[in-house]
Amino acid sequence: MTTEMHQTWQEPRLADPKPLGSYAPADAVFLLKDLSDVNLERGTEEREEAIQTGTHYSEMLPQEYQPTAEYVDLFQRTLADSAEKVALAAGVVSELILSKRGRQTVLVSLARAGTPVGVLIKRYILHKYNLDLPHYSISIIRGKGIDTNALKYILQKHGVDQQIQFIDGWTGKGAIRNVLIQSCREFNEQYGTALQDDLAVLADPAGSSDTYGTREDFLIPSACLNSTVSGLMSRTVLRDDLIGEDDFHGSKFYRHWLDQDLSNTFVDQVSRYFPAVAQQAELRAQELLEHPEPANWQGIEDIRWIQQEYQIHDINLIKPGVGETTRVLLRRVPWKILIDREDNPNLRHILLLARERQAQIEVCPQLTYSCCGIIKPREEHG
């Protein structure tokens, strides 16, 4: 690295972030600008119209879904049923990260679905190895890229030779992985760094990650909710009139929902299973290291079939997998929900939400994924 390059990413020194979110600072540090006082929320129909007519989704926020008592109860039951399975997947990913990256790794989760997973990975490594790795949550936006100021801050804080491991919750089409690949390449070219674009996830149904806990498209309970399971943070925002040259990408901290927050409930309940799953996680990770199953992007075949079958011209309207289908139902205008089978236990919350949103449900047993949400194309409105 040349001195000129070295100075480029080190100057100017970026200010330390202000505390945000409902996680303990020891669990997660959000590298985000607080936009809590800005009116950014738009109604679902208004936002959908704007997105499909050219406004970038990161310039506004959806109105946060306030779950019914029935839905919160379903979340609690789902968490009780799956906490051990989530703990095992988190353990496998943690073991792989340590083996691949080493003990000087900085955990960098992608806000916001990646944040709870980053907390779990940090806690597992602390429990199993008594190793307290730093964990930051930063923004990445499809069509705009990763927050380069956040990356610069991490490099300034920890040194350019530190290994960075990017973390997300799950893969859908693998779109964010593609954004990460491009963003890392551009950052490395510009600043002479050597960031690796590997994205660690709990579940990789898309087959687009080399570091994963499972490729099963199962329900990670944190996908059931929005801010109330992600540290009370909104989706991230990038708008020229709000985010300056030296600012991090923005987000809102929904402090007024502290009494409804389940963020720590989720990570606490899953973390309790770490002692029980640690040995199995280590063995499974060793198997994956000795007999790797590289990314094969198998999910793209589903996408092509759905595009052709339902005449969907914009691939961004197709959201495959349990996590992405949940997002469609919580904050977009759903048209059809495709499921592999009606008795799939991973889909109870999907079916509940689909009935609430009056989305059409179709059974497609040939799906690679458990389910897929299709956003209503604009020409179908009315």
Salt bridges, closest charged atoms under 4 A:
ASP16 OD1 - LYS157 NZ 3.61
ASP27 OD2 - ARG123 NH2 2.90
ASP34 OD2 - ARG255 NH2 3.14
GLU41 OE1 - LYS252 NZ 3.03
GLU46 OE2 - ARG42 NE 3.89
GLU48 OE1 - ARG332 NE 2.77
GLU49 OE2 - ARG378 NE 2.87
GLU49 OE1 - HIS381 ND1 3.84
GLU59 OE2 - LYS144 NZ 3.67
GLU64 OE2 - ARG112 NH1 3.15
ASP73 OD2 - ARG77 NE 3.05
ASP81 OD2 - ARG348 NH2 3.29
GLU95 OE2 - LYS128 NZ 2.53
ASP132 OD1 - LYS122 NZ 2.58
ASP197 OD1 - ARG177 NH2 2.96
ASP198 OD2 - ARG101 NH2 3.15
ASP204 OD2 - ARG215 NE 2.89
GLU216 OE2 - LYS85 NZ 2.91
ASP241 OD1 - ARG239 NE 2.85
ASP247 OD2 - LYS33 NZ 2.94
ASP268 OD1 - ARG123 NH1 2.78
GLU282 OE1 - LYS128 NZ 2.92
GLU287 OE1 - ARG284 NH1 3.35
GLU301 OE2 - ARG304 NH1 2.90
GLU324 OE2 - ARG327 NH1 3.20
ASP343 OD1 - ARG341 NE 2.85
GLU362 OE2 - LYS336 NZ 2.81
